[in-house]
Amino acid sequence: MEERRRGVVEGAVFEGCVGVGKDGKLFTWADVDPSVRVGTCAVGFGDGTILTGSAQPGGAQRFLWVGAKEGENGKVEVMDVPIEFSGD
């Protein structure tokens, strides 16, 4: 059995949001980028998805934009947000 600290098992994702891929199968947004593996949350917004989370428990929050327009499906871009939203 793996050691648990604060509800986290290294390498596993316990919190997160799931999405539905083009093939109709579920996927976890936490696998899109390692900088948002913990506390992952995804919100559909216009022609893409705003993805938030952190790389480790208690880490700074990252904000990513995942494009969904024709020609940019799955393109991930870091969003610049004011420091007060990052948790630093």
C-alpha positions as CSV (number, residue, x, y, z in Angstrom):
1,M,0.0,0.0,0.0
2,E,1.3,3.4,-0.9
3,E,1.9,6.1,1.7
4,R,-0.7,8.8,1.8
5,R,-0.1,12.3,2.8
6,R,-2.9,14.8,3.0
7,G,-5.0,12.6,0.7
8,V,-2.4,12.4,-2.0
9,V,-0.6,9.4,-3.4
10,E,2.4,10.3,-5.5
11,G,1.7,9.8,-9.2
12,A,-2.0,9.5,-8.7
13,V,-4.8,12.0,-9.3
14,F,-7.6,12.1,-6.7
15,E,-9.1,15.5,-7.6
16,G,-9.8,16.5,-11.1
17,C,-12.3,17.1,-13.8
18,V,-13.0,14.7,-16.6
19,G,-13.7,15.5,-20.2
20,V,-15.2,13.6,-23.2
21,G,-12.8,13.1,-26.1
22,K,-13.8,13.2,-29.8
23,D,-13.9,9.4,-29.6
24,G,-16.6,9.6,-26.8
25,K,-14.2,8.2,-24.2
26,L,-13.7,9.9,-20.8
27,F,-10.3,11.5,-20.0
28,T,-8.8,13.4,-17.1
29,W,-7.8,17.0,-17.7
30,A,-5.0,16.4,-15.2
31,D,-3.1,14.5,-17.9
32,V,-3.1,17.5,-20.3
33,D,-0.1,19.1,-18.6
34,P,2.0,18.1,-15.5
35,S,1.8,21.7,-14.1
36,V,-2.0,21.2,-13.3
37,R,-2.0,17.6,-12.0
38,V,-3.3,18.5,-8.5
39,G,-6.7,20.1,-7.8
40,T,-7.4,20.2,-11.6
41,C,-10.5,22.1,-12.7
42,A,-11.6,22.7,-16.3
43,V,-14.3,25.1,-17.5
44,G,-15.5,25.3,-21.0
45,F,-15.3,28.9,-22.2
46,G,-16.1,29.9,-25.8
47,D,-13.9,28.1,-28.3
48,G,-11.8,26.4,-25.6
49,T,-11.3,25.4,-22.0
50,I,-9.7,27.2,-19.1
51,L,-7.7,24.7,-17.1
52,T,-6.4,25.3,-13.6
53,G,-4.4,23.4,-11.0
54,S,-1.0,23.0,-9.6
55,A,2.0,20.7,-10.0
56,Q,2.1,19.6,-6.4
57,P,-0.1,19.9,-3.2
58,G,0.1,23.5,-1.9
59,G,1.9,24.6,-5.1
60,A,1.1,27.8,-7.1
61,Q,-1.9,27.6,-9.3
62,R,-1.4,27.5,-13.1
63,F,-3.9,28.7,-15.6
64,L,-3.9,27.2,-19.1
65,W,-6.0,27.7,-22.2
66,V,-6.7,24.6,-24.2
67,G,-7.9,25.6,-27.7
68,A,-10.8,23.9,-29.4
69,K,-11.2,25.9,-32.6
70,E,-10.6,24.2,-35.9
71,G,-6.9,23.8,-36.4
72,E,-5.9,24.3,-32.8
73,N,-7.6,21.3,-31.1
74,G,-5.7,20.5,-28.0
75,K,-3.2,23.4,-28.3
76,V,-2.2,24.4,-24.7
77,E,-1.1,27.9,-23.8
78,V,-0.1,29.4,-20.5
79,M,-2.4,32.2,-19.4
80,D,-0.9,35.2,-17.6
81,V,-3.0,36.1,-14.6
82,P,-2.4,38.6,-11.7
83,I,-0.2,37.2,-8.9
84,E,-3.2,37.3,-6.5
85,F,-4.8,34.4,-8.4
86,S,-1.7,32.1,-8.4
87,G,-1.5,31.3,-4.7
88,D,2.2,32.3,-4.6
